[in-house]
Every structure is written in structure tokens, then in C-alpha cells.
Amino acid sequence: MSATLLQARGLHAGYGSGEVLHGIDLHVAEGGITTLLGANGAGKTTTLRALCGMIRARGEVLLAGERIDGLATEENLRLGAYTRRDRNAVAADFERVYHYFPKLRERRQQQAGTLSGGEQQMLALGRALMLRPRLLLLDEPSFGLAPLIVQEMFAILRTINQEEKVGILLVEQNAAAALDLAHEACLMETGSVVAAGAADELRENEAVRRAYLGY
């Protein structure tokens, strides 16, 4: 059994005086992929924000067994490799990112704002990978993308997970794609986890099939 990389226990969070999350429990295994499913307003994005300390929250958040809830959130976000000084390794990581996203090599002289939506998503992922993370938190990576680009994006995420053992917590409206990618899944409704388990098992859950998979 894989060790737990990220764990939330009894996570409550909200905005102002209103509570959105009501005691969330979830985990991401080391090198695993967990997806959060649910309708708009279920609390999925709020969960990511609470895990990152971006909003008022209480409960326990552990990364590799160490509590990180209550730690200050870095507000001045830096570009992926900006703080690195190991130039040879940085150069190797550029090649590594280009391996995953060959379109970025083709567009390397282009300004980020002129890239297509799919290419901007690839750039965001590539920038994150430059820090060699153990965990990625992804919020709707397929949003606004054409179906073929979505397929390509999820195939790349699977490769990154398999080759580099990067854990992923994925919030995604495309439930079919998310369940095909993930190892574990949590179904959220109105700020609570109402079902959790292996992604394959949730895919066969009749309520999940009817509400999110359309069959």
C-alpha cells in the first residue's frame, strides 16, 4: 500500500461568515491521483483553496505526514525555475518539459498571452514541473479546451504521474476523463464528501453514472 502524500482531516472552510466545507476528509497517495467530482457549487475549488491556505479554514492538512495547516501562504508567486541556481539541471528540465509538451518548444519565441487555451494550460503545467514537485493541485485543466486537446492533456498528465510519480489532486467537471485518469475519487455535494473510494468503483456507481457520466 502506498504511503499518504496529502491528507485532509475534518476540513472546514468558507468565505466571510459562511461555511462552504463541512468536515472534508480526503487523501492523495504518494504517486497517486485523486479526483474531486461534483456539480458546480459543491465545494471542489474551495477545497483546493483551503488546502493551500488561501481562505479561512480549520481542520488538519498534512503533507508527507507533517501538518501544514496554519502555515503562511506565499503570495508573491514566482516563475517555476526563477529561484533555482542549478543551471545545468534547469537546462535538463527545460528539455524534460519540452518532451512532455513539444508544442511549447515550437512556441518558445511566442509571448504567453498569444498562445491558445490548450497551449497556455501546457505552459502552466510545464512551469509547475520546473520546480520538480511531489504534488500537483489542478483546478479544471480541461476548461474551455477542445475534446482532442483534452485527450492530449490527460494523456500527458498520466505520463507525468507514471514517469515521475507526481501525486495529483484533480478538480474536474469532465467526470469520465477524470475517472479514467484517477486512482481514487471523492464525490462532493454541498460541501461534504458523500462517496469516496477507488475510481473504478465510483465509475460503476449507478448514481455517479446517471448524474455525471450520462448512462
C-alpha positions, 0 to 999 in steps of 0.5 A, a space after each residue: 500500500 502506498 504511503 499518504 502524500 496529502 491528507 485532509 482531516 475534518 476540513 472546514 472552510 468558507 468565505 466571510 461568515 459562511 461555511 462552504 466545507 463541512 468536515 472534508 476528509 480526503 487523501 492523495 497517495 504518494 504517486 497517486 491521483 485523486 479526483 474531486 467530482 461534483 456539480 458546480 457549487 459543491 465545494 471542489 475549488 474551495 477545497 483546493 483553496 483551503 488546502 493551500 491556505 488561501 481562505 479561512 479554514 480549520 481542520 488538519 492538512 498534512 503533507 508527507 505526514 507533517 501538518 501544514 495547516 496554519 502555515 503562511 501562504 506565499 503570495 508573491 508567486 514566482 516563475 517555476 525555475 526563477 529561484 533555482 541556481 542549478 543551471 545545468 539541471 534547469 537546462 535538463 528540465 527545460 528539455 524534460 518539459 519540452 518532451 512532455 509538451 513539444 508544442 511549447 518548444 515550437 512556441 518558445 519565441 511566442 509571448 504567453 498571452 498569444 498562445 491558445 487555451 490548450 497551449 497556455 494550460 501546457 505552459 502552466 503545467 510545464 512551469 509547475 514541473 520546473 520546480 520538480 514537485 511531489 504534488 500537483 493541485 489542478 483546478 479544471 485543466 480541461 476548461 474551455 479546451 477542445 475534446 482532442 486537446 483534452 485527450 492530449 492533456 490527460 494523456 500527458 498528465 498520466 505520463 507525468 504521474 507514471 514517469 515521475 510519480 507526481 501525486 495529483 489532486 484533480 478538480 474536474 467537471 469532465 467526470 469520465 476523463 477524470 475517472 479514467 485518469 484517477 486512482 481514487 475519487 471523492 464525490 462532493 455535494 454541498 460541501 461534504 464528501 458523500 462517496 469516496 473510494 477507488 475510481 473504478 468503483 465510483 465509475 460503476 456507481 449507478 448514481 455517479 453514472 446517471 448524474 455525471 457520466 450520462 448512462 
